[in-house]
Amino acid sequence: MEARELVIVGGGPAGMTAGLYAARARLDVVMIERLSPGGQMLTTDMVENWPGDLEPVNGFELAERMRKHALKFGLEITGNEVGGISVDGGHKVVHTPKGDIRCKALILCPGASPRKLGVPGETELTGKGVSYCGTCDGPFFRDQVVACIGGGDTAAEEALFLTKFAPKVYLVHRRDQLRATAILAERIMQNDKIEVLWSQVPLAFLGKNGVESVRLRKLKDNTEYDLAVQGAFVFVGTLPNTLFLNGVVEMDQQGFIIADKNQETSVPGVFAAGDCCSKLLRQIVTAAGEGATAAFAAQRYLED
Amino acid sequence: MGENVLAVTDETFDAEVLKSDLPALVDFWASWCGPCRAIGPVVEELAEEYAGKVKVAKLNVDESPKTPGQYGIRAIPTLIMFKNGEVVDQITGAVSKSHIESALQKIV
């Protein structure tokens, strides 16, 4: 069985930063990523709050830079899919289709995925007008009317991005004010192509071969109507990619991993960083910070 | 692009995919799509592993818009499994290798 000091599961900003720090600490480390490194940065058009980058940086490019940065210091990155982990005393075993890897310390950075609304028509019309990625699918909606569901930063950013293609973007939000950061909310209110539909919730996506409308309920008077759109983009939060862990480490009710201030989980020597963690703020910068802490804490753990 | 992955276009799609003797997996992608680039290595790995059993092809939706239009594709990456010119299964979004493999099992 392959044996390592440290294994990092997942290659988003948390995993790549952990990898950078671990490689510089000269640990015997491998980072496992099931796709190309980058995580949700790969679906982010512009990042405006990465400190030091004054001009907006494309998420894909930032991911590429982080990958090269970690590689420069000798991080080994391997493409593989972790199916589960188990803990055997001081040793941890990472299970993959290409074999098991034994390690002394483990950093979990599996990230999170877009949450689905769970309304009728959503699954059937995914890829046929229902989308969770404006930067991937926006160009298919040139000159078409679309709806964006949600009121947080992602919904606001994506609604703004979609105005590059769509002449009209409805932003459907269940509250009567946006949760998005003030600067984004201001841009939404100032954009002529965006109309916010306040206090409304989607009940279903309708259409035969593609989205034709979204059924909405107005929460103020409980009336329902069908809004004609050709695309519907859903940004209603994320769910952690932690099912594969099968409860080995402690999690909150939604499945986010509970880690202490040193990013250590309920299992000694197993750390977690990034969007998979139960926490207040999920950003590239917080993921990177936690990745650094996790790597440093793992190094301390290995020395003891 | 790996040596086992074939680039197809609107012009070659019929001959290379629909009339292919082998079942085919077509990856509809574009250069501006992050997740498309993310699953690239996985598709190449599968092309190598299924060489001789499945023809693995990539179609750039910017350069060849007609074919994705015909299949109603409005999201990428989209992977379509073809057998004897018919669509057997379709996957949207960047998914794991095991997910794609289970779809490939339906055409091999």
Chai-1 contact restraints between the chains, C-beta under 6 A:
chainA,res_idxA,chainB,res_idxB,connection_type,confidence,min_distance_angstrom,max_distance_angstrom,comment,restraint_id
A,R34,B,S96,contact,1.0,0.0,6.0,A-B,restraint_1
A,L35,B,A38,contact,1.0,0.0,6.0,A-B,restraint_2
A,L35,B,I39,contact,1.0,0.0,6.0,A-B,restraint_3
A,L35,B,A94,contact,1.0,0.0,6.0,A-B,restraint_4
A,S36,B,A38,contact,1.0,0.0,6.0,A-B,restraint_5
A,L42,B,G34,contact,1.0,0.0,6.0,A-B,restraint_6
A,L42,B,P35,contact,1.0,0.0,6.0,A-B,restraint_7
A,L42,B,A38,contact,1.0,0.0,6.0,A-B,restraint_8
A,T43,B,G34,contact,1.0,0.0,6.0,A-B,restraint_9
A,T43,B,P35,contact,1.0,0.0,6.0,A-B,restraint_10
A,F60,B,G34,contact,1.0,0.0,6.0,A-B,restraint_11
A,G79,B,P41,contact,1.0,0.0,6.0,A-B,restraint_12
A,E81,B,S96,contact,1.0,0.0,6.0,A-B,restraint_13
A,E81,B,K97,contact,1.0,0.0,6.0,A-B,restraint_14
A,T126,B,T92,contact,1.0,0.0,6.0,A-B,restraint_15
A,G127,B,A75,contact,1.0,0.0,6.0,A-B,restraint_16
A,G127,B,T92,contact,1.0,0.0,6.0,A-B,restraint_17
A,K128,B,R74,contact,1.0,0.0,6.0,A-B,restraint_18
A,G129,B,R74,contact,1.0,0.0,6.0,A-B,restraint_19
A,S131,B,A75,contact,1.0,0.0,6.0,A-B,restraint_20
A,C136,B,C33,contact,1.0,0.0,6.0,A-B,restraint_21
A,C136,B,P35,contact,1.0,0.0,6.0,A-B,restraint_22
A,C136,B,I76,contact,1.0,0.0,6.0,A-B,restraint_23
A,D137,B,A75,contact,1.0,0.0,6.0,A-B,restraint_24
A,F140,B,R74,contact,1.0,0.0,6.0,A-B,restraint_25
A,N209,B,G72,contact,1.0,0.0,6.0,A-B,restraint_26
